[in-house]
Amino acid sequence: MIPVPDVPAPWLGSLVWLVVLAAVSFLVTWVCSDKVGLRRTPYIAVLAATTGALGVGYVGWLGLGLADVLLTRWALGLLVAPVVGAFLTVGIRRLPAAERLHGRRLAVVLVWEGVVYGVAEGLLLSTLPVLMTWQMIHSLDWSGTGGAVARWTLPVVASIAVIVVHHLGYWEYRNRMLRPIAVGCGLMSVGYLVTGSPLTPMVAHVISHVSAIQRGVELPPHEHGAPPETYGLRVVVHDGTVTGRR
């Protein structure tokens, strides 16, 4: 189960944290990639720093230790991670192969874009929204059938909302590509809810990022024009606007 503090935190406070998280998740992509045009390497640094600050701030506000959250049922979390990450990984492997990196350059990209970027997105999109919503429900002390349903559905709904808002900040994903992304990342959120281990979504995100890098699929923000074909859908983009599909 997801850990909770001995003294429940105010539910309204967790709601405020969730709203701030959703707003920041959009702004960090919209400002950095769409408005400023930041390249992917510094963008990942901004995303990781922002996500880390939100995570440390919220866990500290709850009164929990970072180890209490990160190490909860860690073995189960690692076991389930490849399963919940399979949807995006299978989809990535269906994409047409592009130029692949080799040698030292590949190693650097795997660490920075695979591990650092993957952990940051797993924390931002599939861990913190679930954790915040779970704490709200716990603080409200909902019981009975209604409480059980809320506990096992609302955290995933909140996470999917953050996933969608976050990816809308990328001009590349303001189209039907958002659907499989929301489903894939949402399954990672379900994995966290079931295992109670944040390692599940974080490692699952890393696995999907590594698969994309090995396949030669460019991760967002895209630095070479239009996004790649994905899940059998080709999106034709002109001046940041979707103009056609097939």
Secondary structure, DSSP 8 states (H G I E B T S, - for coil): -----SS---HHHHHHHHHHHHHHHHHHHIIIIIIS---HHHHHHHHHHHHHHHHHHHHHHHT--HHHHHTTTHHHHHHHHHHHTHHHHHHHHTS-------HHHHHHHIIIIIIIHHHHHIIIIIIHHHHHHHHHHHHHT--HHHHHHHHHHHHHHHHHHHHHHHHHTSGGGSSTTHHHHHHHHHHHHHHHHHH--THHHHHHHHHHHHHHHHHT---SS-SSSS---BTTB-EEEETTEEEEE-
